[in-house]
Every structure is written in structure tokens, then in C-alpha cells.
Amino acid sequence: MDQTLFEPPQPSPPADAAPAAVVCGGKRWIEIPARGQLAFAARCTDDFVPDDALVRVVDAIGERLDVAAFERRYPGGGRPAYHPRLLAKLLIYGMCMGVLSARELSRRLERDLHFMWLACELRIDHEVLSEFRSRFHDEIRGLFKETLRLGIELGLVRFGCIAIDGTKIAAAARRRALNKADLDKTLARLDERIVKLLAEAAALDAAEDAQFGTARGDEVPRKLAKAQALREKLQALLPAAAEDPQRRISPTDPEAPIQKTQDGKRPGYNAQIATDDKVGFIVAQDVTCEQNDTGQFAPMAAQTVENLQRAPATFVADTGYHSAAALEYLAANPELDAYIKQQAPPSPDLFGHEKFEYDTAADEYLCPAGRVLSFKSLTDLGGRPARVYRVAHTCANCALRERCFKGKCAYRKLIIQPHSGWSVAMKRRLETDAGKQALRTRGETVERTFGTIKAQLGLRQYLTRGLQNAQTQFCLAAIAVNMRKLAGWILTNGWTPAPA
């Protein structure tokens, strides 16, 4: 391109002339050198990156990470490959800066000095970065544990209160999902369209053969191939839809169930994290297809203990995690301490189960009015057995009737599940000062960390499809959160452990 079209020609100053200010109307202006002017001073990319830049800390931490698991996956021989340490550092730093797309990351390597510095000015194609991210799922999860290990060494991660929470993140899929009836209707329309396109193709071929001999038209066959490909894609969804006709499946990402997100109902995944109560360092993370958190407490607590190599002082979680499975897990692991918030009762003024005293020998409950509730029958609640207790006679004349139940019932009934005793004990623990403080801590740490992931890192929707790819992308986000916290500590205190 001819630069003279954009820049007026400038006379070259004499070689021995000193830089002079431009004088115009009595005002002095700094002279702007020409872009094609040669510089006498030797410069390098390192000169353009400040010493306290985040990218320098990410590079230094990346050099301490163990990437032997990556290296073992390379077969060796053939064309040289980019070192996995370099690609891992680029993906992590990109996530720290909110660059989620492999294409955008590749563009940054051409125009962003900090990315260029990190890559030593190498130009790496987006396909290389994308393939690396989708190929090394387990190894990237190993890098998360590496950052956690470094956080423990520096003293950022304490073993006090660990808060657990989840959030829904949209999948890389369109909003519309199909159930069995929708699939049948769509396939019927596609069949009609394919028949019509086949007839048009046959008529077009016949007309062209008569006019041009061997000539053919490509427009209709391309439409036909597209319709047939869509039909095959929808046909593959029929077995899953037949198992549950009401289940809605996304043709774009069939693994993503419909989730209730802040942006409405749409295909997505349930992201889980556990953070410490000091700096919000992520100590455990995962992504599931579950639509609620009731079954996620035990997996997250177990992963936390595994990653920390010891049990923390306590766990805390919100009402979404209060379930029989969570309470049974805590009962089976008495070394774990936890505060799991419970939903407020529908009528807080009424007597709850905790107001009824249980007589183990007689297998009876005593109500606040002194009446006995005896065992009557067994029932089933959500696949779990429950015992039903009620008074032998009417409660109509009881003085505490209005505090015990409402409506036209004649007597009070208790439905006791196997975990009811643990649930009552948990409610009493939540009412203590320690329980109230733990709940406040949860809101100040884990919820704020999700805000960082969505607002600062920009991960509000996955860019890759499938559960495994979503897990890898969220794992990179967790690594980026920890990396930013490590960088803040190192830039302030150096590589010295935090005081106890």
C-alpha cells in the first residue's frame, strides 16, 4: 500500500541536526517523528512491559508449574510443537484478561505488547490454542491443583471456613430446545422439505441435461445436503427424547440441560466452587449437568479435602445444598464440620419438629401441650422412607392448637425422615453466633468470586460445547482467579509466605 496516500511527504533532517521543536504561531510543539524513521537506540519487547505488570507474574508462576503430564502426551518426532508450558501460560493469562476466544487470543499475539511479550513475539494460530484447550482436559485440571499448592505454600490459603456455592452459566447453544413432540414435528417438516428438494433437483437435472448436456446446478443440492445433515442431527436426539418425552434437548449442545439462569431459562451447566474465607482463593471447582445443588455438597467437600490434603475447620453452604444426602454425608464423616442453611418454614409462627421431644424407648413424641404422638405408619418421600406420628385423639380443644397447625385438620401429624434429627441439630447450630458468622462469610467470599468470574473475566457463556469442554473452560477461569490473587500477593510481598 502506498503510504503517500495517507501521509504527506516529510523532508529528512540533516544527520547532524539536533531535535527541534515545531514553532507555529508562537507556540512550541513536540515534533512527531515519521513512522518509517529508523531509531538509533536498540529496543526490545521487554522494554514495553512494566516490571509490575500482571503478565510478568503470570509468566513467573507459569515457570513454577509442573507440566510433565502435558509433555508425556506428545509422541515426539516430526515437526516441532509449541511447548505446553507456553500454551498454558497464554490460555491462563488470556482468561485473566477476559480473553476467552482462541481467535481473539491469536489476534492479541499480533497487536498486544503484553501478549507478545509472553509469547516472545511468536505468532500462534487460533487452531493450535483451541486444540490444546480441548485436548488436555485432565492436565489443565492438574494445573488448578498446582496453583492451589502454590497458594498454600505462600500462606494465602488457610484451613478455616470453606464456602461452597454454585451458579448457572449458559452453554454455547441457542435458547430454543426441543422435546419429543417438537422433534417429531421438525422431522416431519424436514422430510417434506427433502422430498420437495429431491423433486426440484431431479427436475433441474432433467432440464439442464436437455439444454446443456452434462451441465448441472449446485444451488439445490447444497440446500438438500444441509436439510439431510439437520435431519441426521435431529434423528440422533430421538432416543434421549423417547426416554423422557417432556425433556427439552438443545440440538446445538445436547449435553446441556435447561437451566434457570439470570437471563431466563436456556441450555447451560451448573458451575460449582469452594473458596476459603480469607481471600476467596478457589480450593475446589467443578461443572455438572445437575439443575440444582442438592446433591453437590458431598462431591465438593470431598474434592476440597483431597485438594487440601486435610479437612478444613468448617464448611458453609446455602439452602440449595440442604438435603438428606448432604446430612448423611456429614453423619458418615464426623471429622467434618459444616453449616448448611435451611429454608425458612412456610409458617414460622408454628411449632417445628424441634419443639417435639422424642422418647427413644417408647418411640413416641411429646408435643408442647403434653400430648403423645405415636407411630402410625410408613410413607415414601422422594424415594426415602419416612415414619408418620400423630396423636391418638383430636386436637380441636387444645389451647396451643393455633400455634401447632392451621386449617381444618383435627390433629397434628409429624412426618419424620431418617435425616430429620440431623436437620434439627443443624438448625440449632445455625442459630449460634458461629453459625451466623459462617453464613455472613459465605456471602462475602464465594458469591463475590462468582461475580469476578462473570463480570471481570467475562465468563457468562461458554464458548465451547459439551460438558467436558465446559469443565475445561471453567477450570481455566478458576485458575485465572487464583492467579490474580497470587499475583496481587507476590507484587506486594514477594515470594514470601504470609504471616501465620
HELIX and SHEET records of a PDB file:
HELIX    1   1 GLN A    3  LEU A    5  5                                   3    
HELIX    2   2 THR A   45  PHE A   48  5                                   4    
HELIX    3   3 LEU A   54  ARG A   64  1                                  11    
HELIX    4   4 ALA A   68  ARG A   72  1                                   5    
HELIX    5   5 PRO A   84  CYS A   96  1                                  13    
HELIX    6   6 ALA A  102  ARG A  111  1                                  10    
HELIX    7   7 LEU A  113  LEU A  118  1                                   6    
HELIX    8   8 HIS A  126  ARG A  135  1                                  10    
HELIX    9   9 HIS A  137  LEU A  154  1                                  18    
HELIX   10  10 LYS A  180  PHE A  212  1                                  33    
HELIX   11  11 GLU A  219  GLN A  235  1                                  17    
HELIX   12  12 LEU A  238  GLU A  243  1                                   6    
HELIX   13  13 PHE A  297  LEU A  308  1                                  12    
HELIX   14  14 THR A  319  TYR A  321  5                                   3    
HELIX   15  15 ALA A  324  ALA A  332  1                                   9    
HELIX   16  16 HIS A  353  LYS A  355  5                                   3    
HELIX   17  17 ARG A  401  CYS A  404  1                                   4    
HELIX   18  18 SER A  420  LEU A  430  1                                  11    
HELIX   19  19 ASP A  433  GLY A  451  1                                  19    
HELIX   20  20 THR A  452  GLN A  456  3                                   5    
HELIX   21  21 LEU A  467  ASN A  493  1                                  27    
SHEET    1   A 2 VAL A  22  CYS A  24  0                                        
SHEET    2   A 2 LYS A  27  TRP A  29 -1                                        
SHEET    1   B 5 ILE A 258  THR A 261  0                                        
SHEET    2   B 5 GLY A 264  ASP A 276 -1                                        
SHEET    3   B 5 CYS A 161  ALA A 170 -1                                        
SHEET    4   B 5 THR A 314  ALA A 317  1                                        
SHEET    5   B 5 ALA A 338  ILE A 340  1                                        
SHEET    1   C 3 ILE A 258  THR A 261  0                                        
SHEET    2   C 3 GLY A 264  ASP A 276 -1                                        
SHEET    3   C 3 ILE A 282  THR A 288 -1                                        
SHEET    1   D 5 GLU A 357  ASP A 359  0                                        
SHEET    2   D 5 GLU A 364  LEU A 366 -1                                        
SHEET    3   D 5 VAL A 372  LEU A 381 -1                                        
SHEET    4   D 5 ARG A 384  VAL A 391 -1                                        
SHEET    5   D 5 LYS A 413  ILE A 416 -1                                        
END                                                                             
